[in-house]
Amino acid sequence: MQLALSDAKTRLSEVVRSIRATGRPVILTVDGEPAVEIRPARSSERALRRQDLNAFDALLGALPHLWTPAEPFDAVAAVSEGRR
């Protein structure tokens, strides 16, 4: 979305709320030319995107094949044998 700087000045609160709600950046223009882009702040707790969830599901699907031992693991027996 593009918005003239003069419009953004008068509607800044609305623009910020829109960016936060949609996660989409807004490009401010000066004399009709793109000047700056306003993006949502990065958050350590950002919402997961469908793409992220699909990648995570694929990883989880692969894990049983990677971590399934050939035989059951007995921790007590391993410690008794001096292994850690």
QUIPE-V286172 format. One record per residue. N is the residue number from 0. OMEGA is omega in radians with two decimals (* if undefined). Layout:
n: (N & N)
omega: (OMEGA & OMEGA)
This chain:
n: (0 & 1 & 2 & 3 & 4 & 5 & 6 & 7 & 8 & 9 & 10 & 11 & 12 & 13 & 14 & 15 & 16 & 17 & 18 & 19 & 20 & 21 & 22 & 23 & 24 & 25 & 26 & 27 & 28 & 29 & 30 & 31 & 32 & 33 & 34 & 35 & 36 & 37 & 38 & 39 & 40 & 41 & 42 & 43 & 44 & 45 & 46 & 47 & 48 & 49 & 50 & 51 & 52 & 53 & 54 & 55 & 56 & 57 & 58 & 59 & 60 & 61 & 62 & 63 & 64 & 65 & 66 & 67 & 68 & 69 & 70 & 71 & 72 & 73 & 74 & 75 & 76 & 77 & 78 & 79 & 80 & 81 & 82 & 83)
omega: (3.08 & -3.10 & 3.09 & -3.14 & -3.13 & 3.08 & -3.13 & 3.13 & -3.08 & -3.07 & -3.00 & -3.14 & 3.13 & 3.14 & -3.14 & 3.11 & 3.13 & 3.13 & 3.13 & -3.09 & -3.05 & -3.07 & -3.11 & 3.12 & 3.06 & 3.10 & 3.09 & -3.12 & 3.04 & -3.08 & 3.09 & -3.13 & 3.09 & -3.11 & -3.13 & 3.09 & 3.08 & -3.12 & 3.05 & 3.10 & 3.09 & -3.13 & 3.09 & 3.13 & -3.11 & 3.12 & 3.11 & 3.08 & 3.12 & 3.13 & 3.11 & -3.12 & 3.11 & 3.11 & 3.12 & 3.09 & 3.12 & 3.11 & 3.12 & 3.12 & -3.13 & -3.05 & -3.12 & 3.13 & -3.12 & -2.98 & 3.14 & -3.13 & 3.13 & 3.10 & -3.13 & -3.14 & 3.12 & -3.08 & -3.13 & 3.13 & 3.14 & 3.11 & 3.12 & 3.14 & 3.12 & 3.08 & 3.10 & *)
